[in-house]
Amino acid sequence: MKKTIALLFSGLMFVTSYSQKADITNKEGSNYKFTQLVHLDATPVQSQGWTGTCWSFSALSFFETELNRRGKEMPILSEMYIVYQAYLGKADKYFRTDGNTNFDEGGAFHDIPWVISRFGVVPNEAYRGLNYGSETHTHAELAEVLKGAMNGLMKAREDMDDDAGMTSAWRGAIRGILDAYLGEIPEKVEDFKFKVDGKEYNPISYRDELGLNMDDYVSLTSFSNHPFNAQCQLAIADNWAWGSSYNVPLEDLWGAAEYALNNGYSFAWGADVSEDYFSFRNGLAIVPKDKSTIYVKGANNKNFSDAGADAKASCFLEPGEEDEITQEMRQKGYDAKQTTDDHGMHAVGLYKDQRGTKYLLVKNSWGTDYNDCDGYFYASEAYFKYKTINIYLHKDAISKEMKKKLKID
């Protein structure tokens, strides 16, 4: 049982650390010149460390900005509290499907409402999830120990006597592993006590104090293997919670992104970041027509959490012509497994370059040391159209016309 936590959370409003310079560019020595169209506040860039938990960092950053939009203070919420509870959900699903669902570090934006609606949320100071003596998140060992335990359970299930049934003790064993690595959380979350500004909360009462209603948020996607303007389930391994998305034509997806930002709403963005023309180190994600000049040194790690390979090319220094992305081109990449579910991020702004090309300003979770944009980067309209898996946003960020088409109340 976790001892009652008494902490004083500062309650100060944080704003994005991304510096607003007179000449905005992607990196030192670049000829890109960006003009701000929309720029929304966000909490400081953090690092997911050596983990595959971008989905928690990006979605909670999105919810922190949502609180600011509603006139509330922006606390730093605990990513690892979400990770802990999501692992329990993944373990249960893995057990019930005889090991035929994903059980690993990855997740999807649907994990966050799945957790918050059931188990609430806590500030980062109440639960940092660093119970293994490190100041940097690193989950390789944790993930392998958890997978070993679950696969051992599946083996025991295969070998058990026909007259015997599985005990429920394994759930406590999984909790024990999570407690050891991330820190103990009581099974009854109402017993997890902490203080914010001198007032005592538990995860449920804190969620209610923040006013986070998970029914207000929806996912949008665009793939032609599902009917348009209807709900679908994205067939990606990390969608263990089997969350639904509204499937819309590609132009409507980009239109929804623009509409949201222009009306003061940010959104969480899931996308493929494995292409050579995604270069966090250069502060750019683009789809240049001529990709032959891109020279890549090194390789991406499993979680892309060290900013990935170092790519050099003139297209990262001078804006040029990009591919025109069509629904068919996008679908072909998805069907060929060239567009994959890699990374979750947080879109907080809309910019344009001197050629008139529009870009999202994207807050990442790889720290601030790997590029000249203070941990942010610019993703072009073409890159968004080509490589987006889904976006997650408040339903009021969607136009009345689209809401009517999708039958969203």
Secondary structure, 3 states (H helix, E strand, C coil): CCCCCCCCCCCCCCCCCCCCCCCECCCCCCCCCEEEEEECCCCCCCECCECCCHHHHHHHHHHHHHHHHCCCCCCCECHHHHHHHHHHHHHHHHHHCCCCCCCCCCCCCCHHHHHHHHHCCCEHHHCCCCCCCCCCCECHHHHHHHHHHHHHHHHHHHHCCCCCCCCCHHHHHHHHHHHHHHCCCCCCHHHCCEEECCEEECHHHHHHHHCCCHHHEEEEECCCCCCCCEEEECCCCCCCCCCEEEECCHHHHHHHHHHHHHCCCCEEEEECCCCCCEECCCCEECCECCCCCCEEECCCCCCCCCCCCEEECHHHCCCCCECCCCHHHHHHHHHCCCCCCCEEEEEEEEEECCCCCEEEEEECCECCCCCCCCCEEEEEHHHHHHHEEEEEEEHHHCCHHHHHHHCCC
